[in-house]
Amino acid sequence: MNTSNYIGGKPGVGQGPELSVVDPSTGTVIWTYRSDGQHSVEAALDAAHDAFPEWSRATPAERSGILHRLAAELDTMAEELAQAETAQTGKPIRLSREFDVPGSVDNVAFFAGAARHLDGHAAAEYSADHTSMIRRHPVGVVGSIAPWNYPLQMAVWKVLPAIAAGNTIVLKPAENTPLTTLMLAEACERAGVPAGVVNIVNGTGPDTGESLVTSRRIAMTSFTGSTAVGRHIAGLAAANGTRLHLELGGKAPFVVFDDADLDAAVRGAVAASLINTGQDCTAATRAYVHRSLFSEFVDGVAELMRRVRLGAPLDPDTDQGPLVSFRQRDRVVAMVGRAVRDGARAVTGGRSPGGALSSGAYYEPTLLVGAEQRSEIVQEETFGPVLAALPFDSDSEALRLANDVPFGLAASAWTRDVFRAQEAARSIEAGTVWINDHIPIISEMPHGGMKASGYGKDMSAYSFEEYTQVKHVMSDLTGRAAKPWHTTIYGDL
């Protein structure tokens, strides 16, 4: 790949400092590129503004047809995309092939259909003398920033609802994982997405990202990433009064009641805490387990975690790859170290492996017990393959503990009792609550949080609420020059 950005339908090269993409399994640089600064951002905004009038007035059927072609194009690139996604993130090729890429293609296909269903309320007479109707309009040029944990999926989640609703977009992927986002832009061109509808700029957050977010030329900012950075971006957007959509951090509780299927809960906890090496804001990070099942749960999770195979990301037998970077690995090492110093105990894991894996950003699957509810490891996002298990004695205590963190993105409850399940679904403060499972997502249903996990929805038709404006049109039915309400202004003149 010889390009580092994609602006106005054309690949290009930035003029800023050189950045590198590193294979985290070996520490080897696999690609270098010149980053984009203010000049490239302005060029991308020019292209998006130029493309907006025609794209926003295209019929739903026209936009839908192009997006169906995009889904087909991405499907033909599936293996190429999977290889690139694994190379830049270190995630196991099995995850890229079976989750990231097919999920992204499905999301494009969903929005290809949803583009034809941008409905408003039916016209009706809510006033005796007028007919009211609702129009739904695109917001304009969207400036989006995507994270590094699911580069292709997050790019799709940003781009597709925006352009399906008639907007144009300038997207900045994470600077260490830009490859599949650039491949997505090239696929857009081949599918017939008009030049300027989708634009990609690359660089760091403080440089490229802030140039985009602070621009008065964008109508909306959409950001996925940490809560701390999200708050910073919210402040920047507020200065311009820019519309804002935030999907931020998580600290998902995994609540196991005393009637749960223990084997299912054990298997679910390991899968949900280790997916993408734990670098998932919906990953299970806090297991609250009824005291009567706690010892068996801990033993089962530890035994299964020990069987998880760490290895080379491109090996189809690898279950868990490295973290995305040595910086992220070191962050996890530090958090677990502080937890142990504060009284927690690693039942399994708790260290970086040696031997052949020591040259990569690997960290062993880790189960902690003995942590306090108020401790950092329970309250703050770890973003690594770490699960803290804590016991509880009553349903009310479990639900209280589940809600006793700043975040509210996702959660799960494990029980055979339908009434207990419904109470958990009602009471847990999270944008998604799974019952007897944890992690599955589908394009037709929304994803988004509450509390410090942000606001607004990705995926599903609900995401159109973020990317459209509702306009009320009210038409007089009487044809009279003098309206009855005029008398409130100038009497009987």
C-alpha positions as CSV (number, residue, x, y, z in Angstrom):
1,M,0.0,0.0,0.0
2,N,1.6,3.3,-1.1
3,T,-1.0,5.7,0.2
4,S,-1.7,7.2,3.6
5,N,-4.9,9.0,3.1
6,Y,-8.0,9.0,0.8
7,I,-9.4,12.4,-0.1
8,G,-12.0,13.3,-2.8
9,G,-11.9,9.8,-4.3
10,K,-8.1,9.7,-4.6
11,P,-5.4,8.1,-2.6
12,G,-2.7,10.5,-1.3
13,V,0.3,10.9,0.9
14,G,0.4,13.2,4.0
15,Q,3.0,15.9,4.6
16,G,3.4,15.4,8.4
17,P,5.8,13.3,10.5
18,E,6.4,9.7,9.7
19,L,4.4,7.1,11.7
20,S,4.7,3.3,11.8
21,V,2.4,0.3,11.9
22,V,4.0,-2.4,14.1
23,D,3.2,-6.1,14.2
24,P,2.7,-6.5,18.0
25,S,3.5,-10.2,17.9
26,T,7.1,-9.5,17.0
27,G,7.7,-5.7,17.4
28,T,8.5,-5.5,13.6
29,V,7.5,-2.4,11.7
30,I,5.3,-3.5,8.8
31,W,4.4,-0.2,7.2
32,T,5.4,3.5,7.5
33,Y,3.5,6.5,6.3
34,R,3.4,10.3,6.5
35,S,0.7,11.6,8.8
36,D,-1.9,14.2,7.9
37,G,-2.0,17.6,9.4
38,Q,-4.2,20.7,9.0
39,H,-3.7,20.9,5.2
40,S,-4.9,17.4,4.6
41,V,-7.9,17.8,7.0
42,E,-9.0,20.9,5.2
43,A,-8.7,19.2,1.8
44,A,-10.8,16.3,3.1
45,L,-13.4,18.7,4.4
46,D,-13.4,20.5,1.0
47,A,-14.1,17.2,-0.7
48,A,-16.8,16.3,1.8
49,H,-18.6,19.6,1.4
50,D,-18.4,19.5,-2.4
51,A,-19.9,16.0,-2.4
52,F,-22.7,16.7,0.2
53,P,-25.3,18.5,-2.0
54,E,-25.6,15.7,-4.6
55,W,-25.2,12.8,-2.2
56,S,-27.8,14.2,0.3
57,R,-30.3,14.6,-2.5
58,A,-29.7,11.1,-4.0
59,T,-32.8,8.9,-3.6
60,P,-32.8,6.2,-0.9
61,A,-32.8,3.6,-3.7
62,E,-29.7,5.2,-5.3
63,R,-27.8,5.2,-2.1
64,S,-29.0,1.7,-1.2
65,G,-27.8,0.3,-4.6
66,I,-24.3,1.7,-4.1
67,L,-24.1,0.3,-0.6
68,H,-25.2,-3.2,-1.7
69,R,-22.3,-3.1,-4.2
70,L,-20.0,-2.1,-1.4
71,A,-21.0,-5.1,0.7
72,A,-20.4,-7.4,-2.3
73,E,-17.0,-5.8,-2.9
74,L,-15.9,-6.2,0.7
75,D,-17.1,-9.8,0.7
76,T,-14.7,-10.5,-2.2
77,M,-11.9,-9.0,-0.2
78,A,-12.6,-11.0,3.0
79,E,-9.4,-12.9,3.3
80,E,-7.3,-9.9,2.3
81,L,-9.0,-7.8,4.9
82,A,-8.6,-10.5,7.6
83,Q,-4.9,-10.8,6.9
84,A,-4.4,-7.0,7.2
85,E,-6.5,-6.7,10.3
86,T,-4.5,-9.4,12.0
87,A,-1.2,-8.0,10.9
88,Q,-1.8,-4.5,12.4
89,T,-3.6,-5.5,15.6
90,G,-2.2,-8.9,16.5
91,K,-5.6,-10.5,16.9
92,P,-5.9,-14.2,16.0
93,I,-6.7,-14.7,12.3
94,R,-9.6,-16.9,13.4
95,L,-11.2,-13.8,15.1
96,S,-10.6,-11.7,12.0
97,R,-12.0,-14.3,9.6
98,E,-15.0,-15.3,11.7
99,F,-16.0,-12.2,13.5
100,D,-14.4,-8.9,12.4
101,V,-14.7,-9.2,8.7
102,P,-18.0,-11.0,8.3
103,G,-19.6,-8.7,10.9
104,S,-18.4,-5.7,9.0
105,V,-19.7,-7.0,5.7
106,D,-23.1,-7.7,7.3
107,N,-23.2,-4.3,8.8
108,V,-22.7,-2.7,5.3
109,A,-25.4,-5.0,3.9
110,F,-27.8,-4.0,6.7
111,F,-27.4,-0.3,6.1
112,A,-27.8,-0.8,2.4
113,G,-31.3,-2.0,3.2
114,A,-31.9,0.5,6.0
115,A,-31.0,3.4,3.6
116,R,-34.5,2.9,2.1
117,H,-36.3,3.2,5.4
118,L,-35.6,6.7,6.7
119,D,-39.1,7.2,7.9
120,G,-40.8,10.1,9.7
121,H,-44.3,10.4,11.2
122,A,-47.2,10.3,8.7
123,A,-48.7,13.6,7.8
124,A,-51.7,14.5,10.0
125,E,-53.7,17.4,11.4
126,Y,-52.7,18.1,14.9
127,S,-54.1,21.6,14.6
128,A,-57.5,22.0,13.0
129,D,-56.2,24.5,10.5
130,H,-52.9,22.9,9.6
131,T,-51.3,19.7,8.3
132,S,-48.0,18.7,10.0
133,M,-45.4,16.4,8.6
134,I,-41.9,15.3,9.6
135,R,-38.9,15.4,7.3
136,R,-35.7,13.7,8.2
137,H,-32.5,15.4,6.8
138,P,-28.8,14.4,6.9
139,V,-26.8,16.6,9.3
140,G,-24.1,17.5,6.8
141,V,-20.4,16.7,7.0
142,V,-19.5,14.3,9.8
143,G,-16.0,14.2,11.4
144,S,-15.4,10.8,13.0
145,I,-12.6,9.2,15.0
146,A,-12.3,5.4,15.3
147,P,-10.3,3.3,17.8
148,W,-7.6,0.6,17.3
149,N,-9.3,-2.4,18.8
150,Y,-11.6,-3.3,15.9
151,P,-10.3,-1.0,13.1
152,L,-12.5,-2.3,10.2
153,Q,-15.6,-2.8,12.2
154,M,-15.3,0.6,13.9
155,A,-14.7,2.3,10.5
156,V,-17.9,0.6,9.2
157,W,-19.9,1.6,12.3
158,K,-18.8,5.2,11.7
159,V,-19.1,5.4,7.9
160,L,-22.2,3.4,7.1
161,P,-25.0,5.0,9.1
162,A,-23.6,8.4,8.2
163,I,-23.6,7.9,4.4
164,A,-26.7,5.8,4.3
165,A,-28.5,8.8,5.8
166,G,-27.1,11.1,3.2
167,N,-24.2,12.6,5.0
168,T,-20.6,12.8,3.9
169,I,-17.7,11.9,6.2
170,V,-14.1,12.5,7.1
171,L,-12.8,9.7,9.2
172,K,-9.6,9.4,11.2
173,P,-8.7,5.8,12.2
174,A,-6.2,5.1,15.0
175,E,-2.7,6.0,13.9
176,N,-1.4,2.5,14.6
177,T,-4.1,0.6,12.8
178,P,-5.0,2.4,9.6
179,L,-4.6,-0.3,7.0
180,T,-8.1,-1.8,6.7
181,T,-9.7,1.6,6.9
182,L,-7.8,2.7,3.8
183,M,-8.8,-0.6,2.1
184,L,-12.4,0.2,3.0
185,A,-12.1,3.6,1.2
186,E,-10.7,1.9,-1.9
187,A,-13.6,-0.5,-1.9
188,C,-16.0,2.5,-1.7
189,E,-14.4,3.8,-4.9
190,R,-14.8,0.5,-6.7
191,A,-18.4,0.2,-5.5
192,G,-19.3,3.5,-7.0
193,V,-19.5,5.7,-3.8
194,P,-19.1,9.2,-5.3
195,A,-15.8,11.0,-4.7
196,G,-15.8,13.0,-1.5
197,V,-18.5,11.0,0.3
198,V,-16.0,9.0,2.2
199,N,-12.6,10.6,3.1
200,I,-9.9,9.2,5.3
201,V,-7.1,11.1,7.0
202,N,-4.4,9.5,9.2
203,G,-2.3,10.8,12.1
204,T,-2.3,11.3,15.8
205,G,-5.2,12.5,18.0
206,P,-3.6,15.7,19.2
207,D,-2.7,16.7,15.6
208,T,-5.0,15.2,13.0
209,G,-7.8,14.4,15.3
210,E,-8.0,17.8,17.0
211,S,-7.8,19.5,13.6
212,L,-10.9,17.6,12.6
213,V,-12.9,18.0,15.8
214,T,-12.2,21.7,16.2
215,S,-13.2,22.6,12.7
216,R,-16.3,24.8,12.3
217,R,-16.9,23.0,9.0
218,I,-18.2,19.8,10.5
219,A,-21.8,19.4,11.6
220,M,-21.2,16.4,13.9
221,T,-18.4,14.6,15.7
222,S,-18.6,10.8,16.3
223,F,-15.9,9.3,18.6
224,T,-15.2,5.9,19.9
225,G,-12.5,5.5,22.5
226,S,-11.6,6.0,26.1
227,T,-13.8,8.0,28.4
228,A,-10.9,10.4,29.2
229,V,-10.3,11.3,25.6
230,G,-14.1,11.4,25.0
231,R,-14.4,14.1,27.6
232,H,-11.6,16.1,26.0
233,I,-13.3,15.8,22.6
234,A,-16.7,16.8,24.2
235,G,-15.0,20.0,25.4
236,L,-13.6,20.7,22.0
237,A,-16.9,20.1,20.3
238,A,-18.8,22.2,22.8
239,A,-16.7,25.3,21.8
240,N,-18.4,25.1,18.4
241,G,-21.7,23.7,19.5
242,T,-21.0,20.6,17.3
243,R,-23.4,17.7,17.5
244,L,-21.7,14.8,19.4
245,H,-21.9,11.1,19.5
246,L,-19.7,9.2,22.0
247,E,-19.1,5.5,22.5
248,L,-16.6,5.4,25.4
249,G,-15.2,2.9,27.9
250,G,-16.8,0.1,29.7
251,K,-16.4,-2.2,32.7
252,A,-18.9,-4.8,32.1
253,P,-20.3,-6.9,35.0
254,F,-20.9,-10.6,34.6
255,V,-23.5,-11.6,37.2
256,V,-23.8,-15.3,38.1
257,F,-26.8,-16.0,40.2
258,D,-27.1,-19.2,42.4
259,D,-29.4,-21.0,39.9
260,A,-27.1,-20.4,36.9
261,D,-25.8,-23.1,34.6
262,L,-22.3,-23.1,36.0
263,D,-20.6,-24.7,33.0
264,A,-22.2,-22.2,30.7
265,A,-21.2,-19.3,33.0
266,V,-17.6,-20.5,33.2
267,R,-17.3,-20.9,29.4
268,G,-19.1,-17.6,28.9
269,A,-16.8,-15.8,31.3
270,V,-13.6,-17.0,29.7
271,A,-14.8,-16.2,26.1
272,A,-16.2,-12.8,27.1
273,S,-13.1,-11.7,29.1
274,L,-10.6,-12.9,26.5
275,I,-12.2,-11.8,23.2
276,N,-9.7,-9.7,21.3
277,T,-7.2,-10.2,24.1
278,G,-9.7,-8.4,26.4
279,Q,-9.4,-5.2,24.2
280,D,-13.2,-4.8,23.9
281,C,-15.1,-2.2,25.8
282,T,-18.0,-4.7,26.3
283,A,-15.7,-7.5,27.5
284,A,-16.6,-9.2,30.8
285,T,-14.2,-7.6,33.4
286,R,-16.0,-8.0,36.7
287,A,-17.6,-11.4,37.6
288,Y,-20.0,-11.2,40.5
289,V,-20.7,-14.8,41.5
290,H,-23.1,-16.0,44.2
291,R,-21.0,-17.2,47.2
292,S,-22.5,-20.8,46.9
293,L,-20.9,-21.1,43.4
294,F,-17.9,-18.9,43.8
295,S,-15.2,-21.6,44.4
296,E,-16.4,-23.8,41.6
297,F,-16.6,-20.8,39.3
298,V,-13.1,-19.7,40.1
299,D,-11.7,-23.2,39.6
300,G,-13.5,-23.7,36.3
301,V,-12.5,-20.3,34.9
302,A,-8.9,-20.8,35.9
303,E,-8.7,-24.3,34.5
304,L,-10.1,-23.1,31.1
305,M,-7.9,-20.0,31.0
306,R,-4.9,-22.2,31.4
307,R,-5.9,-24.1,28.3
308,V,-6.1,-21.0,26.1
309,R,-3.4,-21.2,23.5
310,L,-1.2,-18.1,23.1
311,G,0.7,-17.9,19.8
312,A,1.4,-16.4,16.5
313,P,-1.7,-14.4,15.2
314,L,-1.6,-16.0,11.8
315,D,-1.6,-19.6,13.2
316,P,-5.2,-20.8,13.0
317,D,-4.7,-22.8,16.2
318,T,-4.0,-19.6,18.2
319,D,-6.7,-18.6,20.6
320,Q,-5.2,-15.4,21.9
321,G,-2.6,-13.1,20.3
322,P,-0.7,-10.2,21.8
323,L,-2.2,-6.9,22.9
324,V,-2.1,-4.2,20.2
325,S,1.1,-2.6,21.4
326,F,3.8,-2.9,24.0
327,R,2.4,0.3,25.5
328,Q,-0.9,-1.3,26.1
329,R,0.7,-4.5,27.4
330,D,2.7,-2.5,29.9
331,R,-0.5,-0.7,31.0
332,V,-2.1,-4.0,31.8
333,V,1.0,-5.2,33.6
334,A,1.0,-2.1,35.8
335,M,-2.7,-2.4,36.6
336,V,-2.5,-6.0,37.6
337,G,0.7,-5.3,39.6
338,R,-1.1,-2.6,41.6
339,A,-4.1,-4.9,42.2
340,V,-1.8,-7.6,43.6
341,R,0.0,-5.1,45.8
342,D,-3.4,-4.0,47.1
343,G,-4.4,-7.5,48.1
344,A,-5.7,-9.3,45.0
345,R,-4.4,-12.7,44.0
346,A,-3.8,-14.0,40.5
347,V,-5.3,-17.5,40.5
348,T,-3.8,-17.9,37.0
349,G,-1.9,-15.6,34.7
350,G,-0.8,-12.3,36.0
351,R,2.4,-12.1,33.9
352,S,3.8,-11.8,30.4
353,P,5.0,-15.1,29.0
354,G,8.6,-15.9,28.3
355,G,10.2,-18.0,25.7
356,A,9.2,-17.6,22.0
357,L,6.5,-15.1,22.9
358,S,8.7,-12.7,24.9
359,S,9.4,-10.6,21.8
360,G,5.7,-9.7,21.4
361,A,3.2,-7.7,23.5
362,Y,1.7,-10.8,25.0
363,Y,0.0,-11.2,28.4
364,E,-1.4,-14.4,29.9
365,P,-5.1,-14.8,30.5
366,T,-5.6,-13.6,34.1
367,L,-8.1,-14.3,36.8
368,L,-7.9,-12.2,40.0
369,V,-9.7,-12.8,43.3
370,G,-9.6,-10.8,46.5
371,A,-9.9,-7.4,44.9
372,E,-12.0,-4.8,46.7
373,Q,-15.1,-3.3,45.0
374,R,-13.5,0.2,45.3
375,S,-10.1,-0.9,43.9
376,E,-8.8,0.3,40.6
377,I,-8.9,-3.1,38.9
378,V,-12.7,-3.3,39.6
379,Q,-13.5,0.4,38.9
380,E,-11.4,1.3,35.9
381,E,-11.1,-0.1,32.4
382,T,-8.2,-2.5,32.0
383,F,-8.5,-3.4,28.3
384,G,-6.6,-6.6,28.6
385,P,-7.2,-10.3,29.2
386,V,-8.0,-9.8,32.9
387,L,-11.1,-10.9,34.9
388,A,-11.7,-10.0,38.5
389,A,-14.1,-12.3,40.4
390,L,-16.0,-11.2,43.5
391,P,-18.6,-13.1,45.6
392,F,-22.1,-11.8,46.6
393,D,-24.8,-13.1,48.9
394,S,-28.1,-11.7,47.6
395,D,-29.7,-10.6,44.4
396,S,-29.9,-7.0,45.6
397,E,-26.2,-6.9,46.5
398,A,-25.3,-8.3,43.0
399,L,-27.3,-5.6,41.2
400,R,-25.9,-2.9,43.4
401,L,-22.3,-4.0,42.8
402,A,-23.0,-4.3,39.1
403,N,-24.0,-0.7,38.9
404,D,-21.3,0.5,41.3
405,V,-18.8,1.8,38.7
406,P,-18.8,4.9,36.5
407,F,-19.5,3.0,33.3
408,G,-22.6,1.6,31.7
409,L,-21.9,0.1,28.3
410,A,-22.7,-3.7,28.6
411,A,-23.5,-6.4,31.2
412,S,-24.8,-9.9,31.4
413,A,-26.9,-11.9,33.9
414,W,-26.7,-15.7,34.2
415,T,-29.8,-17.4,35.6
416,R,-32.5,-20.0,34.8
417,D,-35.2,-17.9,36.4
418,V,-37.2,-15.7,34.0
419,F,-38.3,-13.2,36.6
420,R,-34.7,-12.8,38.0
421,A,-33.5,-12.3,34.4
422,Q,-36.1,-9.6,33.8
423,E,-35.2,-7.9,37.0
424,A,-31.5,-7.9,36.1
425,A,-32.3,-6.5,32.6
426,R,-34.4,-3.8,34.1
427,S,-32.0,-2.8,37.0
428,I,-28.6,-3.0,35.5
429,E,-27.4,0.3,34.1
430,A,-26.0,-0.6,30.7
431,G,-26.8,0.0,27.1
432,T,-26.8,-3.8,26.4
433,V,-27.8,-6.5,28.9
434,W,-27.3,-10.1,27.8
435,I,-29.1,-13.0,29.5
436,N,-27.1,-16.2,29.6
437,D,-24.6,-15.0,27.1
438,H,-22.1,-12.1,26.8
439,I,-20.6,-10.4,23.7
440,P,-22.8,-11.3,20.6
441,I,-23.9,-8.3,18.5
442,I,-26.1,-8.1,15.5
443,S,-26.5,-5.3,12.9
444,E,-30.2,-5.0,13.5
445,M,-29.8,-4.0,17.2
446,P,-28.2,-0.9,18.7
447,H,-24.9,-0.6,20.5
448,G,-24.2,2.2,22.9
449,G,-23.9,3.1,26.5
450,M,-25.0,5.3,29.4
451,K,-23.2,7.0,32.3
452,A,-19.5,7.5,31.6
453,S,-19.8,5.1,28.6
454,G,-21.2,7.8,26.4
455,Y,-24.4,8.4,24.5
456,G,-25.8,7.7,21.1
457,K,-26.1,4.4,19.2
458,D,-24.1,2.6,16.7
459,M,-25.5,-0.1,14.4
460,S,-29.3,-0.6,13.8
461,A,-31.9,1.9,12.5
462,Y,-31.5,3.7,15.9
463,S,-28.2,5.0,14.7
464,F,-30.0,7.2,12.2
465,E,-31.1,9.3,15.2
466,E,-27.5,10.4,15.5
467,Y,-26.9,11.2,11.8
468,T,-30.2,12.9,10.9
469,Q,-32.1,16.0,11.8
470,V,-35.8,16.1,12.3
471,K,-37.7,18.9,10.6
472,H,-41.3,19.8,11.3
473,V,-43.2,21.2,8.2
474,M,-46.6,22.8,9.0
475,S,-48.9,23.8,6.2
476,D,-52.0,26.1,6.4
477,L,-55.2,24.4,5.3
478,T,-57.5,27.5,5.3
479,G,-56.2,29.8,2.7
480,R,-57.3,32.7,4.8
481,A,-55.1,35.8,5.1
482,A,-56.3,36.6,8.6
483,K,-55.6,33.7,10.9
484,P,-57.5,33.3,14.2
485,W,-54.3,33.5,16.2
486,H,-53.4,36.9,14.8
487,T,-55.8,38.5,17.2
488,T,-53.3,37.8,20.0
489,I,-50.9,40.2,18.3
490,Y,-53.1,43.0,16.9
491,G,-56.7,42.5,18.2
492,D,-59.4,42.9,15.6
493,L,-57.5,45.1,13.1
